[in-house]
């Protein structure tokens, strides 16, 4: 499902633009690459609503069994929370390669990779169910429209590179980090921000005071920050929270 992804080393697989420049460090991280506070609030609100719905279903429908009430309430609550988390807590895989001049970045949201196999197996299982129904009553052949449609959509998703790229929010970028005017250190989320002039690689939009957020595994955070401080000794380091908008 969307929250289960296999561990895999992507660093060696990326088509690095500056592969001729020796890498100082390289890493990958799976993280929520956005301002998380509003998403957390939405999840809290929807969790409360899901709990109230679960209690209403369990106690408002005249169910007498305590076990049935608990299962129904827990099921409604869990379903609501998982659906909400699939929207508010999406994560991105971000792969970095740091050289003496550049930071190259590839990022994408892996959740879409789980959609196709889920749709495929849904089509297969429902197709088998429809086959049994047709054996009982041939007039139910019209029910095959559902599994066939799901199977066709899964096939189209797998063959459309443009759709896959859009749905995965696939992006690549490179930053000339030595041009940074300020360094922002946000240790609570293991993020370093580089304040620099930036131009969007696709739209060409220019931003003079853009803060490029660099997401770092906790065990590498100190090494990366020390590297920037050593290489940019005259660049101010500002410690504390800053808003994260990953582009």
C-alpha positions as CSV (number, residue, x, y, z in Angstrom):
1,X,0.0,0.0,0.0
2,X,0.9,3.7,-0.1
3,X,2.7,3.6,3.3
4,X,4.7,0.4,2.6
5,X,7.7,0.9,0.3
6,X,10.8,-1.4,-0.1
7,X,14.2,-0.1,1.0
8,X,16.4,0.6,-2.0
9,X,19.6,2.5,-2.7
10,X,18.7,5.1,-5.4
11,X,22.0,7.1,-5.3
12,X,23.8,5.0,-7.9
13,X,20.7,4.9,-10.2
14,X,20.2,8.7,-10.7
15,X,21.4,10.3,-14.0
16,X,23.6,12.9,-12.3
17,X,24.3,15.9,-14.4
18,X,27.7,16.6,-12.7
19,X,28.8,13.1,-12.4
20,X,32.3,14.2,-13.5
21,X,32.6,16.2,-10.3
22,X,33.8,14.0,-7.4
23,X,31.1,13.6,-4.7
24,X,31.8,15.0,-1.3
25,X,28.7,13.3,0.1
26,X,25.5,11.6,-1.2
27,X,22.4,10.4,0.6
28,X,18.7,9.7,0.2
29,X,15.9,10.3,2.6
30,X,12.2,9.7,2.8
31,X,10.4,12.7,4.4
32,X,7.4,15.0,4.4
33,X,8.9,17.7,2.2
34,X,6.5,20.5,3.1
35,X,5.2,22.6,6.0
36,X,3.7,19.9,8.2
37,X,1.8,21.9,10.8
38,X,-1.5,22.3,8.8
39,X,-1.4,18.7,7.7
40,X,-1.0,17.6,11.4
41,X,-4.0,19.7,12.4
42,X,-6.2,18.3,9.6
43,X,-5.3,14.8,10.7
44,X,-6.2,15.6,14.3
45,X,-9.5,17.0,13.3
46,X,-10.3,14.1,11.0
47,X,-9.3,11.6,13.7
48,X,-11.8,13.1,16.1
49,X,-14.5,13.0,13.4
50,X,-13.6,9.4,12.5
51,X,-13.9,8.5,16.2
52,X,-17.3,10.1,16.5
53,X,-18.5,8.4,13.4
54,X,-17.2,5.1,14.7
55,X,-19.1,5.6,18.0
56,X,-22.2,6.6,16.2
57,X,-22.1,3.5,14.0
58,X,-21.4,1.2,17.0
59,X,-23.9,2.6,19.5
60,X,-26.6,4.2,17.3
61,X,-27.6,1.1,15.3
62,X,-28.8,-1.0,18.1
63,X,-25.9,-3.4,18.2
64,X,-25.9,-5.4,21.4
65,X,-22.6,-7.3,21.3
66,X,-19.7,-5.5,22.9
67,X,-17.2,-7.2,20.6
68,X,-19.2,-6.1,17.5
69,X,-19.3,-2.5,18.8
70,X,-15.6,-2.4,19.4
71,X,-14.8,-3.9,16.0
72,X,-17.2,-1.6,14.2
73,X,-16.0,1.5,16.0
74,X,-12.3,0.6,15.5
75,X,-12.8,-0.3,11.9
76,X,-14.5,3.0,11.0
77,X,-11.9,5.0,13.0
78,X,-9.0,3.1,11.4
79,X,-10.5,3.5,7.9
80,X,-11.0,7.3,8.3
81,X,-7.5,7.8,9.7
82,X,-5.8,5.8,7.0
83,X,-7.7,7.7,4.2
84,X,-6.8,11.0,5.8
85,X,-3.2,10.1,6.2
86,X,-3.0,9.1,2.6
87,X,-3.8,12.8,1.8
88,X,-2.1,14.7,4.6
89,X,1.0,12.6,5.3
90,X,2.4,11.8,1.9
91,X,6.1,11.4,1.8
92,X,8.7,12.0,-0.8
93,X,11.9,10.2,-1.6
94,X,14.7,12.7,-2.1
95,X,18.2,11.8,-3.4
96,X,21.1,14.2,-3.0
97,X,24.6,14.4,-4.4
98,X,26.9,17.1,-3.0
99,X,30.1,18.1,-4.8
100,X,32.5,21.0,-4.4
101,X,30.3,23.3,-6.5
102,X,26.8,21.8,-6.7
103,X,24.0,20.0,-4.9
104,X,22.0,17.8,-7.3
105,X,18.6,16.7,-6.3
106,X,16.1,14.1,-7.5
107,X,12.7,13.8,-5.8
108,X,9.4,12.0,-6.2
109,X,6.4,10.7,-4.3
110,X,6.5,6.9,-4.2
111,X,2.8,6.5,-3.2
112,X,1.7,6.2,-6.9
113,X,3.9,3.2,-7.3
114,X,1.6,1.3,-5.1
115,X,-1.6,2.2,-7.0
116,X,-1.0,0.1,-10.1
117,X,-0.4,-3.3,-8.3
118,X,-3.4,-2.6,-6.0
119,X,-5.6,-1.9,-9.0
120,X,-4.3,-4.9,-10.9
121,X,-5.0,-7.3,-8.0
122,X,-8.4,-5.7,-7.4
123,X,-9.2,-6.3,-11.1
124,X,-8.1,-10.0,-10.8
125,X,-9.9,-10.8,-7.6
126,X,-13.1,-9.0,-8.6
127,X,-12.9,-10.7,-12.1
128,X,-12.8,-14.1,-10.5
129,X,-15.8,-13.2,-8.4
130,X,-17.7,-12.0,-11.4
131,X,-16.8,-15.3,-13.2
132,X,-18.5,-17.3,-10.5
133,X,-21.5,-15.0,-10.6
134,X,-21.8,-15.5,-14.4
135,X,-21.6,-19.3,-14.0
136,X,-24.6,-19.0,-11.7
137,X,-26.5,-16.4,-13.8
138,X,-25.2,-15.6,-17.3
139,X,-27.2,-12.3,-17.3
140,X,-24.7,-11.0,-14.7
141,X,-22.0,-10.7,-17.4
142,X,-22.5,-6.9,-17.4
143,X,-20.8,-6.9,-14.0
144,X,-17.5,-7.7,-15.8
145,X,-17.4,-4.0,-16.8
146,X,-16.0,-3.1,-13.4
147,X,-12.9,-5.5,-13.3
148,X,-12.2,-4.9,-17.0
149,X,-12.3,-1.1,-16.5
150,X,-9.9,-1.3,-13.5
151,X,-7.5,-3.6,-15.5
152,X,-7.5,-1.2,-18.4
153,X,-6.8,1.8,-16.2
154,X,-3.9,-0.1,-14.5
155,X,-2.4,-0.9,-17.9
156,X,-2.7,2.7,-19.1
157,X,-1.1,4.0,-15.9
158,X,1.8,1.6,-16.4
159,X,2.4,2.7,-20.0
160,X,2.1,6.4,-19.6
161,X,5.4,8.0,-18.6
162,X,3.8,11.5,-18.6
163,X,1.1,10.5,-16.2
164,X,3.6,8.6,-13.9
165,X,5.9,11.7,-13.8
166,X,3.0,14.0,-13.0
167,X,1.4,11.8,-10.4
168,X,4.7,11.1,-8.6
169,X,5.4,14.8,-8.5
170,X,8.8,14.0,-10.1
171,X,11.4,16.8,-10.0
172,X,15.1,17.3,-10.4
173,X,17.2,20.3,-9.5
174,X,20.8,21.5,-9.0
175,X,22.0,24.3,-6.8
176,X,25.3,26.2,-6.8
177,X,25.5,26.2,-3.0
178,X,28.6,28.4,-2.8
179,X,26.3,31.4,-3.8
180,X,24.4,31.0,-0.5
181,X,23.9,34.3,1.3
182,X,22.7,32.7,4.5
183,X,22.6,29.2,6.0
184,X,19.5,28.2,8.0
185,X,19.9,25.4,10.5
186,X,16.7,23.6,11.6
187,X,18.0,20.6,13.6
188,X,14.5,19.6,14.9
189,X,13.6,18.4,11.4
190,X,17.2,17.8,10.2
191,X,16.9,20.4,7.5
192,X,19.4,23.0,6.3
193,X,18.2,25.9,4.2
194,X,20.4,27.8,1.8
195,X,19.3,31.4,1.1
196,X,20.2,32.2,-2.5
197,X,19.1,33.4,-5.9
198,X,17.2,30.7,-7.7
199,X,15.6,30.0,-11.0
200,X,13.0,27.3,-11.4
201,X,14.5,24.7,-13.9
202,X,11.1,24.2,-15.7
203,X,9.3,27.5,-15.5
204,X,12.3,29.9,-15.4
205,X,10.7,31.8,-12.6
206,X,13.3,33.8,-10.6
207,X,13.5,34.2,-6.8
208,X,16.1,36.4,-5.3
209,X,15.7,35.5,-1.7
210,X,14.7,31.8,-2.1
211,X,15.5,29.4,0.7
212,X,16.4,25.9,-0.7
213,X,15.5,23.3,1.9
214,X,17.9,20.3,2.1
215,X,16.5,17.3,3.9
216,X,19.2,15.3,5.7
217,X,19.1,12.0,7.7
218,X,19.7,12.7,11.4
219,X,23.0,10.8,11.4
220,X,24.4,12.9,8.6
221,X,23.0,16.3,9.7
222,X,26.1,17.4,11.7
223,X,28.5,16.4,9.0
224,X,26.6,18.3,6.3
225,X,26.2,21.4,8.4
226,X,29.9,21.3,9.4
227,X,30.9,21.0,5.7
228,X,28.9,24.2,4.8
229,X,30.3,26.1,7.8
230,X,33.8,25.1,6.9
231,X,33.5,25.9,3.1
232,X,31.4,29.1,3.7
233,X,33.1,30.6,6.8
234,X,31.8,34.2,6.1
235,X,28.2,33.1,5.5
236,X,25.9,33.7,8.5
237,X,24.4,30.6,10.1
238,X,20.9,31.3,11.4
239,X,19.6,28.6,13.8
240,X,15.9,28.0,14.3
241,X,12.7,27.0,12.6
242,X,11.9,28.2,9.0
243,X,8.9,27.4,6.8
244,X,9.6,24.5,4.4
245,X,8.2,24.6,0.8
246,X,10.0,22.0,-1.3
247,X,10.2,22.8,-5.0
